Amino acid sequence: MPASPTYLLRLWRRVRIGSNPLARCWDRIEAAALLGVVLLSLFAVPVTAALGSETYAENIKVSRDEMRDRRQTTAVLLADAPRENLGEPGVSGGGSARVWAQWVLQDGTKRTGNVVAKIGANAGSAMSIWVDERGDLAVAPTTTRDAVGRAVSAALLAWLAVAGGLSAVFWLLRKGLDQLRYAQWTREWEHIGRDPSWS
């Protein structure tokens, strides 16, 4: 929902450091701090975007290395997968379980190991797995989609950390300024109480 013109006008009046004779020193400091928080948060956007871009480049390099060192092959289940996910040992969440399986390497060597299979899969079922250069089980290589997701997450988290830190500093500064304002008002009320012209 777009901000109303009235809200934007109030925000501008709050941030603008003008020559309002009613504005106290504390008000001007608070306005300057708020303006600084907004400007620094905006300045952090291209910086965190550069971080995201670098994260993407690093993940693409990792993806190329993993694609070079790993290959996909077919494994055959040697046992039935559990019919239900009841939390028994060897059963992971998401409708899958660890099941003993066998696969054949390019040189004809047979390997066995625990692979992640769907709940209810029967012995003899074939499934795709990833193996490394030695033929051992490996996780699927990083994809371009993974690289994009990690880059966006890194940039967004970095910006939120900067904006959150700046907001926390501004909040602490405002609390301190409020204490100074309250102390000043207390002194002014005491002065009014002692001034006979107010009685």
URMOPE-V496333 format. One record per residue. N is the residue number from 1. RES is the residue in one small letter. PSI is psi in degrees with one decimal (none if undefined). Layout:
N;RES;PSI, N;RES;PSI
This chain:
1;m;123.3, 2;p;149.2, 3;a;141.4, 4;s;155.0, 5;p;-35.3, 6;t;-42.9, 7;y;-44.3, 8;l;-37.4, 9;l;-42.5, 10;r;-40.5, 11;l;-41.2, 12;w;-42.2, 13;r;-32.5, 14;r;-38.9, 15;v;-35.8, 16;r;131.9, 17;i;92.7, 18;g;-160.6, 19;s;35.2, 20;n;120.3, 21;p;-18.9, 22;l;-13.7, 23;a;128.6, 24;r;170.8, 25;c;-42.5, 26;w;-37.3, 27;d;-40.3, 28;r;-39.0, 29;i;-43.3, 30;e;-42.2, 31;a;-41.8, 32;a;-39.9, 33;a;-41.9, 34;l;-42.3, 35;l;-40.5, 36;g;-40.9, 37;v;-44.8, 38;v;-47.0, 39;l;-43.1, 40;l;-36.2, 41;s;-39.4, 42;l;-39.3, 43;f;-29.6, 44;a;-18.4, 45;v;-54.6, 46;p;-30.5, 47;v;-47.5, 48;t;-29.4, 49;a;-37.8, 50;a;-38.3, 51;l;-43.7, 52;g;-39.7, 53;s;-41.2, 54;e;-39.5, 55;t;-41.3, 56;y;-46.2, 57;a;-41.3, 58;e;-41.9, 59;n;-33.1, 60;i;-39.2, 61;k;-44.2, 62;v;-41.6, 63;s;-43.2, 64;r;-42.7, 65;d;-44.0, 66;e;-38.6, 67;m;-33.0, 68;r;-35.2, 69;d;-10.2, 70;r;155.9, 71;r;157.7, 72;q;139.8, 73;t;179.6, 74;t;132.0, 75;a;147.6, 76;v;127.5, 77;l;134.6, 78;l;-6.7, 79;a;162.0, 80;d;141.7, 81;a;153.7, 82;p;146.7, 83;r;-27.3, 84;e;150.9, 85;n;93.5, 86;l;12.0, 87;g;15.8, 88;e;159.8, 89;p;138.9, 90;g;-7.9, 91;v;122.3, 92;s;171.5, 93;g;173.0, 94;g;21.4, 95;g;31.0, 96;s;161.9, 97;a;157.9, 98;r;126.5, 99;v;142.2, 100;w;131.9, 101;a;168.9, 102;q;143.5, 103;w;158.4, 104;v;131.6, 105;l;172.5, 106;q;-28.9, 107;d;5.7, 108;g;-6.2, 109;t;137.3, 110;k;139.0, 111;r;151.7, 112;t;155.3, 113;g;174.0, 114;n;119.5, 115;v;161.3, 116;v;114.3, 117;a;161.6, 118;k;147.1, 119;i;132.0, 120;g;-2.6, 121;a;141.2, 122;n;154.4, 123;a;139.1, 124;g;-11.9, 125;s;142.6, 126;a;144.2, 127;m;153.2, 128;s;136.8, 129;i;165.4, 130;w;137.7, 131;v;155.5, 132;d;-169.8, 133;e;-31.2, 134;r;-6.7, 135;g;4.1, 136;d;155.6, 137;l;142.1, 138;a;157.9, 139;v;157.4, 140;a;142.1, 141;p;156.9, 142;t;133.0, 143;t;169.9, 144;t;-37.8, 145;r;-40.9, 146;d;-43.0, 147;a;-42.7, 148;v;-45.4, 149;g;-43.3, 150;r;-37.6, 151;a;-45.6, 152;v;-42.9, 153;s;-42.8, 154;a;-45.3, 155;a;-44.5, 156;l;-44.6, 157;l;-39.0, 158;a;-43.7, 159;w;-41.0, 160;l;-36.3, 161;a;-43.5, 162;v;-50.2, 163;a;-39.8, 164;g;-41.9, 165;g;-44.0, 166;l;-40.5, 167;s;-39.0, 168;a;-42.3, 169;v;-43.5, 170;f;-40.8, 171;w;-43.8, 172;l;-41.7, 173;l;-42.3, 174;r;-39.3, 175;k;-42.9, 176;g;-41.7, 177;l;-36.7, 178;d;-41.2, 179;q;-41.4, 180;l;-40.0, 181;r;-44.7, 182;y;-40.3, 183;a;-40.5, 184;q;-42.6, 185;w;-40.3, 186;t;-44.6, 187;r;-39.8, 188;e;-39.5, 189;w;-38.2, 190;e;-37.7, 191;h;-41.2, 192;i;-39.3, 193;g;-30.6, 194;r;-12.6, 195;d;113.4, 196;p;-20.4, 197;s;-17.8, 198;w;-8.6, 199;s;none
